[in-house]
Amino acid sequence: MMHHRQHSAYLVLTDGRVFQGLAIGSRGHRVGEVCFNTSITGYQEILSDPSYKDQLITFTTPHIGNVGVNAVDMESERVCASGVIVRQMTRTCSNYRADQGLNDWLLAQGVVGIADVDTRALTRHLRERGAVNGVIVSDGSDVAAMMALAQRWSGLVGRDLVGEVSCTAPSNWSQGSYDLDAAEFALSDATTPIAVLDFGCKQNILRMLTDRGLQVHRLPASSSAAQILACKPAGIFLSNGPGDPAAVGYAVATIRQLLRHDIPIFGICMGHQLLSQALGLATFKLKFGHRGGNHPVENIVDGKVEISSQNHGFSVRDDALPEVVEVTHRSLFDHTIEGLQLRNRPVFSVQYHPEASPGPHDGAYLFDRFAQAVYTYAAVD
C-alpha cells in the first residue's frame, strides 16, 4: 500500500501557505527549508546527498518512485533530507535493480513525507517568494502549532551543518564506479595519495577520484592543515556539503593555510564556496537556489556550454574579484559564478556537480584535469 490507509498530511509554510495532501513514509513532523529539485530521475541519490540536510525536497517531476531504490545508488549511508514532497508516489516500482519500493524505504529510514501536493503551485510560490521554511505534518499535530514551530526554527543562514555530516575519523576509500554488467564496484590499488576534506561528500565523487587511479584519504572537515599534510597528499579535494558556507570559518582558515603550498586543489559546491572565501571572496544566499539535472553553464575558457547537475542555495559574490582569481564558469540562468581558478596554479573549483549522480556527465573532464595536476605534482615532488 502506498499511503497507509490514506492518512492526511499537511505542508505548512512560515508565510501562512498550507498545502494538504496524503502521508507517505514515516508518521511525524519535520521542519526544514522547503526547496525544489527539477531532476526527472535520481530521487534516491538526491535524498541521500548530505548537502540536503535540514531541507524538505519538493520533486517537480509528477511521478516519483517508479524504479524503487537499491543499495548501490546511495550517495551516503542514509537519507539526509528532512522530508519529501511529491505530486504522486507510484504504488509499485519496476526495475530489475530495485531492492524495495520508495515508500517502504522512507518508512525504514524514518523519513516523513507528503504526496498529492500541487507541486507546480508550490514551486511557483517558492520562485516568487524565495526560500521559505516549513514543516511536513503527518501525525495529526495542530497546524497552527506546527506553523509556530517552523517560524521559531533558525533556518540555514548562519548555521554550520558541515560538522553534522562530515566523517568523524580519517579513513581510506578504494571503491570505484559500479559496473552494471558485472554487478559490482571496481576496486583500486592506487598509490598516488590525495586528501579529501569531507564537508558532506557524495560517494560518487570518491568513486570518480578512485577511477582515475588516485588513492583517497578521507578526512573530517575539522582536520587541521598539519593533519592534512601529514598524509603527504599529491592533491587536495574539497567536497560538497550542506548549510551556510560563511559559518564554516574553521575550514576557510585551513584552506588558506593549504594555499601557501603548491599542492593541486579541486573543490566542488561547498568546497568551491569555502575555497572562494579563502581567496577573499564572500558568499550570499540565493533567492530559491539551483537544484536540478539540466542547468546550463557557460565554460568561459573554451566558450562551450555544459549541462550540469546542481544543488546549492548559496553562491559566491563576484564583486572585488582578486587579480589572481579568474572566473571560468557562469550560470546561463542567472549569471552567478559557477567556477573559478587561480592564474598559473593548479587550484580550481566549480559550484555545480561534475560527478552527476544524478545528472549529465559534461563536467567529468574536471576530474581528469585534477588527476593530471596530481600526477604532475607527484612526479616533481
Secondary structure in CASP SS format (residue, H / E / C, confidence):
PFRMAT SS
TARGET T0000
AUTHOR 0000-0000-0000
METHOD secondary structure of the structure
MODEL  1
M C 1.00
M C 1.00
H C 1.00
H C 1.00
R C 1.00
Q C 1.00
H C 1.00
S E 1.00
A E 1.00
Y E 1.00
L E 1.00
V E 1.00
L E 1.00
T C 1.00
D C 1.00
G C 1.00
R C 1.00
V E 1.00
F E 1.00
Q E 1.00
G E 1.00
L E 1.00
A E 1.00
I E 1.00
G E 1.00
S E 1.00
R C 1.00
G C 1.00
H E 1.00
R E 1.00
V E 1.00
G E 1.00
E E 1.00
V E 1.00
C E 1.00
F E 1.00
N E 1.00
T C 1.00
S C 1.00
I C 1.00
T C 1.00
G C 1.00
Y H 1.00
Q H 1.00
E H 1.00
I H 1.00
L H 1.00
S C 1.00
D C 1.00
P H 1.00
S H 1.00
Y H 1.00
K E 1.00
D C 1.00
Q E 1.00
L E 1.00
I E 1.00
T E 1.00
F E 1.00
T C 1.00
T C 1.00
P C 1.00
H E 1.00
I E 1.00
G C 1.00
N C 1.00
V C 1.00
G C 1.00
V E 1.00
N C 1.00
A C 1.00
V C 1.00
D C 1.00
M C 1.00
E C 1.00
S C 1.00
E C 1.00
R C 1.00
V C 1.00
C C 1.00
A E 1.00
S C 1.00
G E 1.00
V E 1.00
I E 1.00
V C 1.00
R C 1.00
Q E 1.00
M E 1.00
T C 1.00
R C 1.00
T C 1.00
C C 1.00
S C 1.00
N C 1.00
Y C 1.00
R C 1.00
A C 1.00
D C 1.00
Q E 1.00
G C 1.00
L H 1.00
N H 1.00
D H 1.00
W H 1.00
L H 1.00
L H 1.00
A H 1.00
Q H 1.00
G C 1.00
V C 1.00
V E 1.00
G E 1.00
I E 1.00
A E 1.00
D C 1.00
V C 1.00
D C 1.00
T H 1.00
R H 1.00
A H 1.00
L H 1.00
T H 1.00
R H 1.00
H H 1.00
L H 1.00
R H 1.00
E H 1.00
R H 1.00
G C 1.00
A C 1.00
V E 1.00
N E 1.00
G E 1.00
V E 1.00
I E 1.00
V E 1.00
S C 1.00
D C 1.00
G C 1.00
S C 1.00
D C 1.00
V H 1.00
A H 1.00
A H 1.00
M H 1.00
M H 1.00
A H 1.00
L H 1.00
A H 1.00
Q H 1.00
R H 1.00
W C 1.00
S C 1.00
G C 1.00
L C 1.00
V C 1.00
G C 1.00
R C 1.00
D C 1.00
L C 1.00
V H 1.00
G H 1.00
E H 1.00
V H 1.00
S C 1.00
C C 1.00
T C 1.00
A C 1.00
P C 1.00
S E 1.00
N E 1.00
W E 1.00
S C 1.00
Q E 1.00
G E 1.00
S E 1.00
Y E 1.00
D E 1.00
L C 1.00
D C 1.00
A C 1.00
A C 1.00
E E 1.00
F E 1.00
A E 1.00
L E 1.00
S C 1.00
D C 1.00
A C 1.00
T C 1.00
T E 1.00
P E 1.00
I E 1.00
A E 1.00
V E 1.00
L E 1.00
D E 1.00
F C 1.00
G C 1.00
C C 1.00
K C 1.00
Q H 1.00
N H 1.00
I H 1.00
L H 1.00
R H 1.00
M H 1.00
L H 1.00
T H 1.00
D H 1.00
R C 1.00
G C 1.00
L E 1.00
Q E 1.00
V E 1.00
H E 1.00
R E 1.00
L E 1.00
P E 1.00
A C 1.00
S C 1.00
S C 1.00
S C 1.00
A H 1.00
A H 1.00
Q H 1.00
I H 1.00
L H 1.00
A C 1.00
C C 1.00
K C 1.00
P C 1.00
A C 1.00
G C 1.00
I E 1.00
F E 1.00
L E 1.00
S C 1.00
N C 1.00
G C 1.00
P C 1.00
G C 1.00
D C 1.00
P H 1.00
A H 1.00
A H 1.00
V C 1.00
G H 1.00
Y H 1.00
A H 1.00
V H 1.00
A H 1.00
T H 1.00
I H 1.00
R H 1.00
Q H 1.00
L H 1.00
L C 1.00
R C 1.00
H C 1.00
D C 1.00
I C 1.00
P C 1.00
I E 1.00
F E 1.00
G E 1.00
I E 1.00
C C 1.00
M H 1.00
G H 1.00
H H 1.00
Q H 1.00
L H 1.00
L H 1.00
S H 1.00
Q H 1.00
A H 1.00
L C 1.00
G C 1.00
L C 1.00
A C 1.00
T E 1.00
F E 1.00
K E 1.00
L E 1.00
K E 1.00
F E 1.00
G E 1.00
H E 1.00
R E 1.00
G E 1.00
G E 1.00
N E 1.00
H E 1.00
P E 1.00
V E 1.00
E E 1.00
N E 1.00
I C 1.00
V C 1.00
D C 1.00
G C 1.00
K C 1.00
V E 1.00
E E 1.00
I E 1.00
S E 1.00
S E 1.00
Q E 1.00
N E 1.00
H E 1.00
G E 1.00
F E 1.00
S E 1.00
V E 1.00
R C 1.00
D C 1.00
D C 1.00
A C 1.00
L C 1.00
P C 1.00
E C 1.00
V C 1.00
V E 1.00
E E 1.00
V E 1.00
T E 1.00
H E 1.00
R E 1.00
S E 1.00
L C 1.00
F C 1.00
D C 1.00
H C 1.00
T C 1.00
I E 1.00
E E 1.00
G E 1.00
L E 1.00
Q E 1.00
L E 1.00
R C 1.00
N C 1.00
R C 1.00
P C 1.00
V E 1.00
F E 1.00
S E 1.00
V E 1.00
Q C 1.00
Y C 1.00
H E 1.00
P C 1.00
E C 1.00
A C 1.00
S C 1.00
P C 1.00
G C 1.00
P C 1.00
H C 1.00
D C 1.00
G C 1.00
A C 1.00
Y H 1.00
L H 1.00
F H 1.00
D H 1.00
R H 1.00
F H 1.00
A H 1.00
Q H 1.00
A H 1.00
V H 1.00
Y H 1.00
T H 1.00
Y H 1.00
A H 1.00
A H 1.00
V H 1.00
D C 1.00
END
